[in-house]
Amino acid sequence: MAKTLGYISGVLVVLVIAFLMMDYAFSIPNVLESYSTGECVEVENYPGIVFNQEMYSCENMPSKFYHVYVK
């Protein structure tokens, strides 16, 4: 019985950690930058369940983001 509870708790810990990692990865915003001028055009926000609830803009740039060039 104790082994079964140990396995169940181990699986739950792994699932929670995997969920938190995916939530963090999917909540990183895209910063759309003009290829010709290098100026920020738009910031696409993807709020997560746990992480990154703040809404960013070109004036309020995130510290970590995916860089996307646009025309």
Secondary structure as UniProt FT lines:
FT   HELIX           2..26
FT   STRAND          30..34
FT   TURN            35..37
FT   STRAND          40..44
FT   STRAND          66..70
//
